[in-house]
Amino acid sequence: MTELSSGTAEVQSVVITKGGQMPINYRVIRKKNDWRVYDVVIEGVSLVGNYRTQFREILGNNPPEKLLETLRTKAGAK
Amino acid sequence: MKSGRAICGRRSALRVLCLTTLLVLAAGFPAANGQEAIPDAATYPQISVPIPSLAQESESRPTAAATTPSDDYGNVTQEEAEAASEKKASIADPIEPWNRAMYHFNDKMYFWLLKPVARVYKYAVPEDFRGLFSNFYENLKAPIRIVNNMLQGKPGYAGKELARLLINSTIGVGGLRDCAKECFGLSGRPADFGQTLGEYGVGFGFYIVWPILGPSSPRDTVGFVGDWLLKPTTYLSSNWFDPVTVGLYAHEAVNTTSFHLGDYEAIKAAAVDPYVAIRDGYLQHRTEQLKQ
């Protein structure tokens, strides 16, 4: 476990399978007396960062409504 | 190399399929990169982050998000998020139309060729055997890790990788078992030429998706050639596209994929724009490797 800043930290783990191993780190933030996961980093790839890039790409080429619409469609489809 | 020959011999049927196998290994857009691209995928499905709240927190409406927590997690403010993830790297994508076309090509290769083949293979070959093969192929790539750990100024890891090669090739029966880790707890460090170039300060350049090989950049493409030159299988034959070499590569792709069926599907399903998700995954993963 590594401290990222005051109030946030990263918990490291490795998943081992017969086909190899994969580091999965959980970024946690202190909320009152709880630690809550706010990001998951797999093999160095942050989930939040990954979504942020996707959103930025959409927002760069379209009006914000387009992103909202895309997300609503996606959420509805599941 | 005896065991290598043995495998080829058994799979001599692949010779007939030489051309198709070439395609198979391509499909390895996840598999061709071996340990690299695939793992990112595997993890996505297990996480359910409330997307709407994320959307609020990112650029769109920070103030609204800060005052009205949207769920019992409260909100991670922009500041807190930035603190955790250092300045975000980005990669230029000047040839996006080509890249998107190749992404779709590789996508089809996966669903139409690699996945069906890997599913049958997974059904036919017990997991333990597939594990032996995956150790075998990892062991063959030891020279790449030894040389590049050395070039990256990490002689300790180069030594460990050398010890692993010697132990696994002998006690591990030609690399079929990872005895170095299982018997002696000796782990190495992945290292390749693309990483070495990055370590020397060479940037990605831009994003490029190769048919069959998948996400890359000019830097990693040069690195790929360097790695290829250090692979013993490259020298099995003097021909460029030897059936045995191609067959081995195809088998490796199928074997690796058999452990990761469903990973790519999960990434794709979770993504808003799978192409961008994978491009960012490539960038983040390769950037992270340099820090280790």
Interface residues (C-beta under 8 A of the other chain):
Chain A: L4 S5 G7 T8 E10 T17 K18 G19 G20 M22 I24 R27 I29 K31 R36 Y38 D39 V40 I42 E43 G44 V45 S46 L47 V48 G49 N50 Y51 R52 T53 Q54 F55 R56 E57 I58 L59 P64 L67 L68 T70 L71 K74 A75
Chain B: Q35 E36 P39 D40 A42 T43 Y44 I47 V49 I51 P52 L54 A55 S58 E59 S60 Y73 G74 V76 E80 A81 A83 A84 S85 K88 S90 E127 D128 R130 G131 S134 E138 T256 S258 F259 H260 A271 V272 D273 V276 A277 R279 D280 G281 Q284 H285 T287 E288 Q289
